[in-house]
Amino acid sequence: MKLPVIKHLTQFIEQNDQDYIIEAIEVLENLTEVPSLKDEELDVIGELISNMYGALEVQKMIKEGATQKDAVNSFMKRVLGSIDK
């Protein structure tokens, strides 16, 4: 996951609507079913999907009252904590 991408997508959600991100995730997930995609291409799509889900989680925390900085930090701690296990 890339923090600058998550921040950018979070701002996009604030300015527009999270439905755009949800629909983009659905399209990307559907693309992963193309049998001719190479592993590298699947990795890129997976990274995009992860960043989009991350932005949705951060946006949810912001709606619940967290600042963007606190929401991003909390999310990244959760991600890093799950990787360490």
MOPAC internal coordinates of N, CA, C and O (Angstrom, degrees):
PM7 1SCF
backbone

  N    0.0000 0     0.00 0     0.00 0    0    0    0
  C    1.4484 1     0.00 0     0.00 0    1    0    0
  C    1.5166 1   109.26 1     0.00 0    2    1    0
  O    1.2310 1   121.65 1   -35.84 1    3    2    1
  N    1.2866 1   114.44 1   144.16 1    3    2    1
  C    1.4623 1   120.25 1  -179.16 1    5    3    2
  C    1.5256 1   108.95 1  -116.18 1    6    5    3
  O    1.2310 1   121.42 1   -61.74 1    7    6    5
  N    1.3259 1   114.89 1   118.26 1    7    6    5
  C    1.4520 1   121.47 1  -177.26 1    9    7    6
  C    1.5276 1   113.15 1   -58.03 1   10    9    7
  O    1.2310 1   118.80 1   136.30 1   11   10    9
  N    1.3371 1   119.89 1   -43.70 1   11   10    9
  C    1.4732 1   118.93 1   178.95 1   13   11   10
  C    1.5351 1   112.50 1   -61.31 1   14   13   11
  O    1.2310 1   120.65 1   144.92 1   15   14   13
  N    1.3281 1   116.37 1   -35.08 1   15   14   13
  C    1.4684 1   120.07 1   179.12 1   17   15   14
  C    1.5275 1   109.93 1   -68.59 1   18   17   15
  O    1.2310 1   120.57 1   136.68 1   19   18   17
  N    1.3213 1   116.51 1   -43.32 1   19   18   17
  C    1.4644 1   120.41 1   179.06 1   21   19   18
  C    1.5273 1   110.29 1   -62.20 1   22   21   19
  O    1.2310 1   120.22 1   136.74 1   23   22   21
  N    1.3280 1   117.19 1   -43.26 1   23   22   21
  C    1.4739 1   120.23 1   177.91 1   25   23   22
  C    1.5290 1   110.85 1   -61.85 1   26   25   23
  O    1.2310 1   120.56 1   136.59 1   27   26   25
  N    1.3059 1   116.54 1   -43.41 1   27   26   25
  C    1.4639 1   120.87 1  -179.86 1   29   27   26
  C    1.5283 1   110.47 1   -62.52 1   30   29   27
  O    1.2310 1   120.58 1   134.20 1   31   30   29
  N    1.3149 1   116.49 1   -45.80 1   31   30   29
  C    1.4626 1   120.25 1   179.70 1   33   31   30
  C    1.5307 1   111.31 1   -65.44 1   34   33   31
  O    1.2310 1   120.32 1   144.60 1   35   34   33
  N    1.3302 1   117.00 1   -35.40 1   35   34   33
  C    1.4658 1   120.48 1   177.06 1   37   35   34
  C    1.5238 1   110.27 1   -62.66 1   38   37   35
  O    1.2310 1   120.37 1   138.04 1   39   38   37
  N    1.3235 1   116.90 1   -41.96 1   39   38   37
  C    1.4643 1   120.34 1   176.78 1   41   39   38
  C    1.5241 1   110.75 1   -64.72 1   42   41   39
  O    1.2310 1   120.50 1   141.76 1   43   42   41
  N    1.3262 1   116.66 1   -38.24 1   43   42   41
  C    1.4655 1   120.47 1   177.17 1   45   43   42
  C    1.5290 1   110.19 1   -60.48 1   46   45   43
  O    1.2310 1   120.62 1   136.33 1   47   46   45
  N    1.3283 1   116.42 1   -43.67 1   47   46   45
  C    1.4638 1   120.48 1   179.32 1   49   47   46
  C    1.5212 1   110.35 1   -62.38 1   50   49   47
  O    1.2310 1   120.16 1   137.75 1   51   50   49
  N    1.3314 1   117.31 1   -42.25 1   51   50   49
  C    1.4669 1   121.17 1   179.13 1   53   51   50
  C    1.5252 1   111.20 1   -61.55 1   54   53   51
  O    1.2310 1   120.05 1   140.42 1   55   54   53
  N    1.3186 1   117.52 1   -39.58 1   55   54   53
  C    1.4625 1   121.74 1  -176.43 1   57   55   54
  C    1.5190 1   112.54 1   -81.54 1   58   57   55
  O    1.2310 1   120.08 1   155.65 1   59   58   57
  N    1.3125 1   117.46 1   -24.35 1   59   58   57
  C    1.4605 1   121.20 1  -175.62 1   61   59   58
  C    1.5209 1   109.83 1  -121.61 1   62   61   59
  O    1.2310 1   120.38 1    75.87 1   63   62   61
  N    1.3060 1   116.88 1  -104.13 1   63   62   61
  C    1.4503 1   121.63 1  -177.52 1   65   63   62
  C    1.5179 1   108.39 1  -162.70 1   66   65   63
  O    1.2310 1   120.45 1   -34.61 1   67   66   65
  N    1.3057 1   116.75 1   145.39 1   67   66   65
  C    1.4621 1   119.41 1  -179.55 1   69   67   66
  C    1.5249 1   112.58 1   -68.22 1   70   69   67
  O    1.2310 1   120.30 1   162.16 1   71   70   69
  N    1.3145 1   117.03 1   -17.84 1   71   70   69
  C    1.4686 1   119.97 1   179.11 1   73   71   70
  C    1.5312 1   112.03 1   -59.98 1   74   73   71
  O    1.2310 1   120.12 1   147.36 1   75   74   73
  N    1.3256 1   117.38 1   -32.64 1   75   74   73
  C    1.4667 1   120.35 1   177.43 1   77   75   74
  C    1.5312 1   110.10 1   -61.58 1   78   77   75
  O    1.2310 1   120.76 1   137.06 1   79   78   77
  N    1.3225 1   116.16 1   -42.94 1   79   78   77
  C    1.4618 1   121.06 1  -179.06 1   81   79   78
  C    1.5266 1   110.02 1   -68.16 1   82   81   79
  O    1.2310 1   120.58 1   136.25 1   83   82   81
  N    1.3196 1   116.50 1   -43.75 1   83   82   81
  C    1.4642 1   120.80 1   179.57 1   85   83   82
  C    1.5301 1   110.66 1   -59.84 1   86   85   83
  O    1.2310 1   120.56 1   136.03 1   87   86   85
  N    1.3193 1   116.53 1   -43.97 1   87   86   85
  C    1.4652 1   120.39 1   178.97 1   89   87   86
  C    1.5265 1   111.72 1   -67.18 1   90   89   87
  O    1.2310 1   120.41 1   142.68 1   91   90   89
  N    1.3205 1   116.82 1   -37.32 1   91   90   89
  C    1.4685 1   119.88 1   177.51 1   93   91   90
  C    1.5318 1   110.61 1   -65.05 1   94   93   91
  O    1.2310 1   120.62 1   141.35 1   95   94   93
  N    1.3275 1   116.42 1   -38.65 1   95   94   93
  C    1.4697 1   120.46 1   176.80 1   97   95   94
  C    1.5281 1   109.95 1   -61.39 1   98   97   95
  O    1.2310 1   120.90 1   135.97 1   99   98   97
  N    1.3169 1   115.89 1   -44.03 1   99   98   97
  C    1.4706 1   119.87 1   179.72 1  101   99   98
  C    1.5272 1   111.19 1   -60.52 1  102  101   99
  O    1.2310 1   120.56 1   138.60 1  103  102  101
  N    1.3228 1   116.54 1   -41.40 1  103  102  101
  C    1.4697 1   120.34 1   178.78 1  105  103  102
  C    1.5251 1   110.24 1   -64.70 1  106  105  103
  O    1.2310 1   120.38 1   133.48 1  107  106  105
  N    1.3279 1   116.87 1   -46.52 1  107  106  105
  C    1.4636 1   120.17 1  -178.92 1  109  107  106
  C    1.5284 1   111.38 1   -64.63 1  110  109  107
  O    1.2310 1   120.53 1   139.56 1  111  110  109
  N    1.3357 1   116.60 1   -40.44 1  111  110  109
  C    1.4605 1   119.29 1   177.88 1  113  111  110
  C    1.5313 1   110.56 1   -62.35 1  114  113  111
  O    1.2310 1   120.60 1   141.43 1  115  114  113
  N    1.3155 1   116.46 1   -38.57 1  115  114  113
  C    1.4604 1   120.17 1   177.88 1  117  115  114
  C    1.5226 1   110.89 1   -65.26 1  118  117  115
  O    1.2310 1   120.40 1   141.83 1  119  118  117
  N    1.3196 1   116.84 1   -38.17 1  119  118  117
  C    1.4660 1   120.81 1   179.35 1  121  119  118
  C    1.5254 1   113.05 1   -62.46 1  122  121  119
  O    1.2310 1   120.60 1   151.27 1  123  122  121
  N    1.3317 1   116.47 1   -28.73 1  123  122  121
  C    1.4713 1   119.20 1  -178.98 1  125  123  122
  C    1.5205 1   112.19 1   -64.74 1  126  125  123
  O    1.2310 1   120.18 1   167.00 1  127  126  125
  N    1.3145 1   117.27 1   -13.00 1  127  126  125
  C    1.4600 1   121.26 1   179.99 1  129  127  126
  C    1.5313 1   113.34 1   -85.91 1  130  129  127
  O    1.2310 1   120.39 1   175.36 1  131  130  129
  N    1.3272 1   116.86 1    -4.64 1  131  130  129
  C    1.4639 1   120.44 1   178.18 1  133  131  130
  C    1.5279 1   107.92 1   -69.35 1  134  133  131
  O    1.2310 1   120.14 1   -61.20 1  135  134  133
  N    1.3241 1   117.33 1   118.80 1  135  134  133
  C    1.4722 1   119.66 1  -174.01 1  137  135  134
  C    1.5280 1   114.71 1   -67.58 1  138  137  135
  O    1.2310 1   119.57 1   157.57 1  139  138  137
  N    1.3028 1   118.42 1   -22.43 1  139  138  137
  C    1.4682 1   120.11 1  -176.05 1  141  139  138
  C    1.5316 1   113.37 1   -87.20 1  142  141  139
  O    1.2310 1   119.64 1  -179.94 1  143  142  141
  N    1.3312 1   118.29 1     0.06 1  143  142  141
  C    1.4626 1   119.33 1   178.90 1  145  143  142
  C    1.5233 1   110.80 1   -69.36 1  146  145  143
  O    1.2310 1   121.20 1   -39.18 1  147  146  145
  N    1.3181 1   115.31 1   140.82 1  147  146  145
  C    1.4595 1   121.51 1   177.88 1  149  147  146
  C    1.5342 1   108.89 1   -83.54 1  150  149  147
  O    1.2310 1   121.07 1   -17.83 1  151  150  149
  N    1.3174 1   115.57 1   162.17 1  151  150  149
  C    1.4629 1   120.92 1  -179.84 1  153  151  150
  C    1.5252 1   112.06 1   -57.67 1  154  153  151
  O    1.2310 1   120.57 1   140.26 1  155  154  153
  N    1.3207 1   116.52 1   -39.74 1  155  154  153
  C    1.4692 1   120.49 1  -179.57 1  157  155  154
  C    1.5269 1   110.58 1   -63.37 1  158  157  155
  O    1.2310 1   120.76 1   140.59 1  159  158  157
  N    1.3137 1   116.16 1   -39.41 1  159  158  157
  C    1.4707 1   120.84 1   179.46 1  161  159  158
  C    1.5285 1   110.38 1   -67.59 1  162  161  159
  O    1.2310 1   120.77 1   139.50 1  163  162  161
  N    1.3203 1   116.14 1   -40.50 1  163  162  161
  C    1.4622 1   120.12 1   176.80 1  165  163  162
  C    1.5286 1   111.08 1   -63.85 1  166  165  163
  O    1.2310 1   120.58 1   142.67 1  167  166  165
  N    1.3294 1   116.50 1   -37.33 1  167  166  165
  C    1.4611 1   120.77 1   177.75 1  169  167  166
  C    1.5255 1   110.93 1   -61.89 1  170  169  167
  O    1.2310 1   120.44 1   137.02 1  171  170  169
  N    1.3213 1   116.76 1   -42.98 1  171  170  169
  C    1.4696 1   121.23 1   179.78 1  173  171  170
  C    1.5267 1   110.37 1   -64.63 1  174  173  171
  O    1.2310 1   120.67 1   134.90 1  175  174  173
  N    1.3187 1   116.32 1   -45.10 1  175  174  173
  C    1.4662 1   120.15 1   178.82 1  177  175  174
  C    1.5262 1   109.92 1   -62.52 1  178  177  175
  O    1.2310 1   120.59 1   137.59 1  179  178  177
  N    1.3213 1   116.48 1   -42.41 1  179  178  177
  C    1.4681 1   120.71 1   178.36 1  181  179  178
  C    1.5114 1   112.30 1   -61.38 1  182  181  179
  O    1.2310 1   120.60 1   139.70 1  183  182  181
  N    1.3202 1   116.45 1   -40.30 1  183  182  181
  C    1.4749 1   120.78 1   178.36 1  185  183  182
  C    1.5281 1   110.67 1   -64.51 1  186  185  183
  O    1.2310 1   120.31 1   138.06 1  187  186  185
  N    1.3224 1   117.01 1   -41.94 1  187  186  185
  C    1.4608 1   120.81 1   177.54 1  189  187  186
  C    1.5231 1   111.19 1   -62.34 1  190  189  187
  O    1.2310 1   120.81 1   135.19 1  191  190  189
  N    1.3122 1   116.05 1   -44.81 1  191  190  189
  C    1.4633 1   120.41 1   179.53 1  193  191  190
  C    1.5335 1   110.15 1   -61.61 1  194  193  191
  O    1.2310 1   120.31 1   135.45 1  195  194  193
  N    1.3306 1   117.02 1   -44.55 1  195  194  193
  C    1.4695 1   121.10 1   179.01 1  197  195  194
  C    1.5233 1   111.87 1   -59.33 1  198  197  195
  O    1.2310 1   120.79 1   135.89 1  199  198  197
  N    1.3276 1   116.09 1   -44.11 1  199  198  197
  C    1.4582 1   120.02 1   179.33 1  201  199  198
  C    1.5296 1   111.49 1   -64.69 1  202  201  199
  O    1.2310 1   120.43 1   142.74 1  203  202  201
  N    1.3190 1   116.78 1   -37.26 1  203  202  201
  C    1.4638 1   120.24 1   179.44 1  205  203  202
  C    1.5229 1   111.23 1   -67.99 1  206  205  203
  O    1.2310 1   120.56 1   136.16 1  207  206  205
  N    1.3281 1   116.54 1   -43.84 1  207  206  205
  C    1.4706 1   119.25 1   175.67 1  209  207  206
  C    1.5260 1   110.35 1   -62.28 1  210  209  207
  O    1.2310 1   120.38 1   140.91 1  211  210  209
  N    1.3217 1   116.87 1   -39.09 1  211  210  209
  C    1.4596 1   120.43 1   177.17 1  213  211  210
  C    1.5163 1   112.13 1   -60.69 1  214  213  211
  O    1.2310 1   120.61 1   136.64 1  215  214  213
  N    1.3273 1   116.44 1   -43.36 1  215  214  213
  C    1.4634 1   120.71 1   179.18 1  217  215  214
  C    1.5300 1   110.77 1   -63.85 1  218  217  215
  O    1.2310 1   120.09 1   142.35 1  219  218  217
  N    1.3187 1   117.42 1   -37.65 1  219  218  217
  C    1.4685 1   120.37 1   177.29 1  221  219  218
  C    1.5240 1   110.71 1   -64.36 1  222  221  219
  O    1.2310 1   120.36 1   139.88 1  223  222  221
  N    1.3219 1   116.92 1   -40.12 1  223  222  221
  C    1.4647 1   120.80 1   178.40 1  225  223  222
  C    1.5306 1   111.11 1   -65.97 1  226  225  223
  O    1.2310 1   120.61 1   136.30 1  227  226  225
  N    1.3310 1   116.43 1   -43.70 1  227  226  225
  C    1.4629 1   120.55 1   179.03 1  229  227  226
  C    1.5319 1   109.78 1   -63.15 1  230  229  227
  O    1.2310 1   120.43 1   136.59 1  231  230  229
  N    1.3112 1   116.79 1   -43.41 1  231  230  229
  C    1.4636 1   120.70 1   179.70 1  233  231  230
  C    1.5249 1   110.85 1   -62.27 1  234  233  231
  O    1.2310 1   120.17 1   142.52 1  235  234  233
  N    1.3250 1   117.29 1   -37.48 1  235  234  233
  C    1.4680 1   121.50 1   177.78 1  237  235  234
  C    1.5268 1   110.47 1   -61.75 1  238  237  235
  O    1.2310 1   120.47 1   136.59 1  239  238  237
  N    1.3348 1   116.70 1   -43.41 1  239  238  237
  C    1.4702 1   120.83 1   178.96 1  241  239  238
  C    1.5231 1   111.01 1   -65.17 1  242  241  239
  O    1.2310 1   120.30 1   142.46 1  243  242  241
  N    1.3308 1   117.03 1   -37.54 1  243  242  241
  C    1.4617 1   120.93 1   178.34 1  245  243  242
  C    1.5233 1   109.66 1   -64.54 1  246  245  243
  O    1.2310 1   120.23 1   137.31 1  247  246  245
  N    1.3275 1   117.16 1   -42.69 1  247  246  245
  C    1.4701 1   120.42 1   177.86 1  249  247  246
  C    1.5237 1   111.70 1   -62.25 1  250  249  247
  O    1.2310 1   120.75 1   150.64 1  251  250  249
  N    1.3409 1   116.18 1   -29.36 1  251  250  249
  C    1.4646 1   121.33 1   179.31 1  253  251  250
  C    1.5231 1   112.11 1   -81.55 1  254  253  251
  O    1.2310 1   120.32 1   179.12 1  255  254  253
  N    1.3404 1   117.00 1    -0.88 1  255  254  253
  C    1.4574 1   120.37 1   173.02 1  257  255  254
  C    1.5143 1   116.39 1   115.18 1  258  257  255
  O    1.2310 1   119.44 1   176.54 1  259  258  257
  N    1.3065 1   118.67 1    -3.46 1  259  258  257
  C    1.4656 1   120.53 1   179.07 1  261  259  258
  C    1.5262 1   109.97 1   -77.40 1  262  261  259
  O    1.2310 1   120.99 1   -27.85 1  263  262  261
  N    1.3175 1   115.71 1   152.15 1  263  262  261
  C    1.4575 1   118.97 1   171.90 1  265  263  262
  C    1.5240 1   107.64 1   -74.40 1  266  265  263
  O    1.2310 1   120.53 1   -17.22 1  267  266  265
  N    1.3264 1   116.59 1   162.78 1  267  266  265
  C    1.4612 1   119.17 1   179.94 1  269  267  266
  C    1.5224 1   110.23 1   -60.61 1  270  269  267
  O    1.2310 1   120.61 1   137.54 1  271  270  269
  N    1.3183 1   116.43 1   -42.46 1  271  270  269
  C    1.4618 1   120.58 1  -178.75 1  273  271  270
  C    1.5290 1   110.52 1   -61.41 1  274  273  271
  O    1.2310 1   120.16 1   132.63 1  275  274  273
  N    1.3325 1   117.30 1   -47.37 1  275  274  273
  C    1.4556 1   120.61 1  -179.90 1  277  275  274
  C    1.5215 1   111.92 1   -65.57 1  278  277  275
  O    1.2310 1   120.55 1   140.65 1  279  278  277
  N    1.3246 1   116.56 1   -39.35 1  279  278  277
  C    1.4637 1   120.70 1   179.83 1  281  279  278
  C    1.5298 1   110.76 1   -64.25 1  282  281  279
  O    1.2310 1   120.77 1   135.01 1  283  282  281
  N    1.3251 1   116.13 1   -44.99 1  283  282  281
  C    1.4740 1   120.36 1   179.45 1  285  283  282
  C    1.5244 1   110.34 1   -64.14 1  286  285  283
  O    1.2310 1   120.46 1   134.74 1  287  286  285
  N    1.3270 1   116.72 1   -45.26 1  287  286  285
  C    1.4654 1   119.96 1  -179.79 1  289  287  286
  C    1.5274 1   111.50 1   -62.84 1  290  289  287
  O    1.2310 1   120.32 1   137.04 1  291  290  289
  N    1.3121 1   117.00 1   -42.96 1  291  290  289
  C    1.4551 1   121.89 1   179.48 1  293  291  290
  C    1.5304 1   110.70 1   -62.79 1  294  293  291
  O    1.2310 1   121.12 1   136.18 1  295  294  293
  N    1.3217 1   115.47 1   -43.82 1  295  294  293
  C    1.4659 1   119.87 1   179.99 1  297  295  294
  C    1.5253 1   110.67 1   -63.57 1  298  297  295
  O    1.2310 1   119.98 1   134.56 1  299  298  297
  N    1.3129 1   117.64 1   -45.44 1  299  298  297
  C    1.4580 1   120.89 1  -178.09 1  301  299  298
  C    1.5348 1   110.61 1   -65.72 1  302  301  299
  O    1.2310 1   119.78 1   143.62 1  303  302  301
  N    1.3342 1   118.02 1   -36.38 1  303  302  301
  C    1.4651 1   120.47 1   176.25 1  305  303  302
  C    1.5217 1   110.35 1   -63.02 1  306  305  303
  O    1.2310 1   120.82 1   139.61 1  307  306  305
  N    1.3446 1   116.03 1   -40.39 1  307  306  305
  C    1.4702 1   119.60 1   177.66 1  309  307  306
  C    1.5140 1   110.74 1   -62.86 1  310  309  307
  O    1.2310 1   120.65 1   135.94 1  311  310  309
  N    1.3218 1   116.36 1   -44.06 1  311  310  309
  C    1.4704 1   120.62 1  -179.57 1  313  311  310
  C    1.5217 1   110.37 1   -63.24 1  314  313  311
  O    1.2310 1   120.60 1   131.09 1  315  314  313
  N    1.3156 1   116.45 1   -48.91 1  315  314  313
  C    1.4622 1   119.95 1  -178.83 1  317  315  314
  C    1.5275 1   110.79 1   -65.08 1  318  317  315
  O    1.2310 1   120.17 1   145.10 1  319  318  317
  N    1.3254 1   117.29 1   -34.90 1  319  318  317
  C    1.4591 1   120.82 1   177.53 1  321  319  318
  C    1.5102 1   112.25 1   -65.08 1  322  321  319
  O    1.2310 1   120.68 1   142.29 1  323  322  321
  N    1.3201 1   116.31 1   -37.71 1  323  322  321
  C    1.4653 1   119.54 1   179.43 1  325  323  322
  C    1.5168 1   112.17 1   -72.87 1  326  325  323
  O    1.2310 1   120.51 1   152.65 1  327  326  325
  N    1.3220 1   116.64 1   -27.35 1  327  326  325
  C    1.4657 1   120.76 1   178.52 1  329  327  326
  C    1.5301 1   109.75 1   -73.37 1  330  329  327
  O    1.2310 1   120.68 1   142.58 1  331  330  329
  N    1.3424 1   116.31 1   -37.42 1  331  330  329
  C    1.4649 1   120.69 1  -177.69 1  333  331  330
  C    1.5223 1   112.88 1   -68.21 1  334  333  331
  O    1.2310 1   120.31 1   158.62 1  335  334  333
  N    1.3203 1   117.01 1   -21.38 1  335  334  333
  C    1.4772 1   119.44 1  -175.84 1  337  335  334
  C    1.4944 1   112.46 1   -78.64 1  338  337  335
  O    1.2310 1   120.10 1   180.00 1  339  338  337

